[in-house]
Amino acid sequence: MFEPGPKMIRVGRENPVNSRPRGRLEMLPMGYTDLQSFIADLESRGQVRRVCAKVDAILEISEIVDRVSKLPAAGEAPPPLTDPVHGTRGGYGLVFENVKGSDIPVAINLLGSYERMRLALGVDRFETLAERVHHLVKPQMPTTMLDKMRKLPQLARMASYGPKVVKRGMCQEVVHTDNANLLSLPVIQCWPHDGEAGYGARPADATEGTGRFFTFAGIYTKDPESGDRNVGMYRVQVYGRKRAAMHWHVHHDGARHCRKYKARGEKMPVAIVLGGEPVLTYAATCPLPPDMSELLFAGFLNEGGIELVGCKTVPLEVPVNAEIVVEGWVDPRELIWEGPFGDHTGFYSLADRYPALTVTAITHRKNPVFPATIVGPPPQEDYYLGKATERIFLPLLQMLIPDVIDYSLPMFGAFHNCVFVKIRKEYPMQARRVMSSIWGAGQMSFCKMIVVVDEHVDVHDEQDVFFHMGANVDWRRDTMIVDGPCDILDHATPYYGSGAKIGIDATRKISGEGLVREFPEALEMSKKVRDLVDGRWSEYGIS
Ligand SMILES: Cc1cc2nc3c(=O)[nH]c(=O)nc-3n(C[C@H](O)[C@H](O)[C@H](O)COP(=O)(O)O)c2cc1C
């Protein structure tokens, strides 16, 4: 009864919200129910290739995926010459059918292009979701009775977005407790020194553990006080059959929950969830405020609540449609060496001490697929997750900082290293106010370089941003260096998680911003001449 038959797979239902910008007459899915239906749909679109050759989960898969992720994206038009970065890469998703030492296939790079990321979210523009988020955070209040009546279906739909707990789930078709064995799963090793004793701050005698990490799992935890659920994507290092290390950063909710269990002197239940509705994988990476549920957000994205089932050995609930679930307990007092790990910064993140997990069960559907990702020098799959977030969360950022017209997290910045922000400048030092606000805004606070530009600059065009930075900035007057919390993965900071960030005001300077000589006008042809040349273009015989 748990096999998702054609009726459950909502792939292929037309999504009326979307328009097709590239004129393809193609049905968009409106919420995949599970990972395998997503893979099947990607495959039918030529977005997934199956590898039948026997491959090693240790490094070999990683090297293949690294190469494929840098290929032109399947099914996407080559980028225009003026746009060398956007939409260029990503190759295709891969399913490795024959992985040494495990009979479970590995699926990887499934979200590793704009197209596949959009498909996972059921839209052909991330902006469609941004508009829905905008309506959510800035609802238009109905004034007339008729308006109120019209809002009722919308309210009813919103009420259905919350998770629902049911009695049974596909993810528990097979249950292993005493015989649970992490080493039977095709957990990959991504980079050569991952988990190596004596490398990257890991002491030479810290030999327990492997170089294999869960890299694409949602980690489910519960706040012991409020009972609020959290889902975060944190890597997990496999130590042995029933032992692993949890790499949740000190700033993230998993770590916050862990501190609370520690203060209460209690052990912490944890579930590692692989697969499920693809929106769940995305939601696990989203920078939501601590008390906003990723499960509710996933239900909002999918336009339907996520179904959960109670775990077998821990007091948590997990998505019924997951492929594999690892259940266990963390003793917050027991810290073990985790890492090093080749990270999305393009460098190894150093080993440190993180809580140990003791596994009590592994449950899975019949014939599961194991999702994984590799991170490393961009672009990798996480770049597209980040780009989706950049677009979808713009309305939330604008709610916090209304000056922001648009922003971009450029690929080279590996998320936290750089943000370009566009504002409509109206008063002196406005760019600095924006910088300070960003450094106070959730996970944006970790950004170590902010460049603020005027509204005519295209923040998605690095050349345009650097052109204005080169032209408009006096480095002494227009920069601000502050100290603050930094991303845990930042290896350049003098201290772990703490260091300096720079703000660069590349806007046009006005009085009140230090010594400003007359600021010249930017070059622009008159409209009259542009119209003339437009009208006569064919006469010139140039193209
Ligand atoms: C591929 C990938 C791997 C990640 N690995 C980790 C990790 O190991 N530890 C961590 O704390 N955050 C990691 N993150 C970032 C978090 O998933 C992200 O910041 C999320 O918003 C945290 O959720 P939380 O605020 O509910 O804790 C990763 C993100 C991605 C896309």
Ligand as a Chemical Component Dictionary entry (heavy atoms), coordinates in Angstrom:
data_LIG
# 
_chem_comp.id                   LIG 
_chem_comp.type                 NON-POLYMER 
_chem_comp.pdbx_formal_charge   0 
_chem_comp.three_letter_code    LIG 
# 
loop_
_chem_comp_atom.comp_id 
_chem_comp_atom.atom_id 
_chem_comp_atom.alt_atom_id 
_chem_comp_atom.type_symbol 
_chem_comp_atom.charge 
_chem_comp_atom.model_Cartn_x 
_chem_comp_atom.model_Cartn_y 
_chem_comp_atom.model_Cartn_z 
_chem_comp_atom.pdbx_ordinal 
LIG C1  C1  C 0 24.811 20.916 0.822  1  
LIG C2  C2  C 0 24.722 21.654 2.123  2  
LIG C3  C3  C 0 25.412 21.188 3.229  3  
LIG C4  C4  C 0 25.343 21.853 4.440  4  
LIG N1  N1  N 0 26.030 21.353 5.513  5  
LIG C5  C5  C 0 25.906 21.937 6.718  6  
LIG C6  C6  C 0 26.534 21.370 7.856  7  
LIG O1  O1  O 0 27.216 20.364 7.777  8  
LIG N2  N2  N 0 26.340 21.977 9.054  9  
LIG C7  C7  C 0 25.572 23.094 9.191  10 
LIG O2  O2  O 0 25.399 23.578 10.315 11 
LIG N3  N3  N 0 24.992 23.684 8.111  12 
LIG C8  C8  C 0 25.126 23.112 6.886  13 
LIG N4  N4  N 0 24.502 23.656 5.800  14 
LIG C9  C9  C 0 23.773 24.915 5.954  15 
LIG C10 C10 C 0 22.431 24.695 6.622  16 
LIG O3  O3  O 0 21.746 23.604 6.054  17 
LIG C11 C11 C 0 21.564 25.935 6.479  18 
LIG O4  O4  O 0 22.261 27.032 6.996  19 
LIG C12 C12 C 0 20.234 25.796 7.181  20 
LIG O5  O5  O 0 19.500 26.977 7.004  21 
LIG C13 C13 C 0 20.391 25.523 8.639  22 
LIG O6  O6  O 0 19.120 25.300 9.172  23 
LIG P1  P1  P 0 18.733 25.715 10.657 24 
LIG O7  O7  O 0 18.766 27.222 10.691 25 
LIG O8  O8  O 0 17.370 25.153 10.834 26 
LIG O9  O9  O 0 19.737 25.133 11.550 27 
LIG C14 C14 C 0 24.566 23.017 4.562  28 
LIG C15 C15 C 0 23.871 23.497 3.455  29 
LIG C16 C16 C 0 23.948 22.833 2.243  30 
LIG C17 C17 C 0 23.188 23.353 1.058  31 
# 
loop_
_chem_comp_bond.comp_id 
_chem_comp_bond.atom_id_1 
_chem_comp_bond.atom_id_2 
_chem_comp_bond.value_order 
_chem_comp_bond.pdbx_ordinal 
LIG C1  C2  SING 1  
LIG C2  C3  SING 2  
LIG C2  C16 DOUB 3  
LIG C3  C4  DOUB 4  
LIG C4  N1  SING 5  
LIG C4  C14 SING 6  
LIG N1  C5  DOUB 7  
LIG C5  C6  SING 8  
LIG C5  C8  SING 9  
LIG C6  O1  DOUB 10 
LIG C6  N2  SING 11 
LIG N2  C7  SING 12 
LIG C7  O2  DOUB 13 
LIG C7  N3  SING 14 
LIG N3  C8  DOUB 15 
LIG C8  N4  SING 16 
LIG N4  C9  SING 17 
LIG N4  C14 SING 18 
LIG C9  C10 SING 19 
LIG C10 O3  SING 20 
LIG C10 C11 SING 21 
LIG C11 O4  SING 22 
LIG C11 C12 SING 23 
LIG C12 O5  SING 24 
LIG C12 C13 SING 25 
LIG C13 O6  SING 26 
LIG O6  P1  SING 27 
LIG P1  O7  DOUB 28 
LIG P1  O8  SING 29 
LIG P1  O9  SING 30 
LIG C14 C15 DOUB 31 
LIG C15 C16 SING 32 
LIG C16 C17 SING 33 
# 
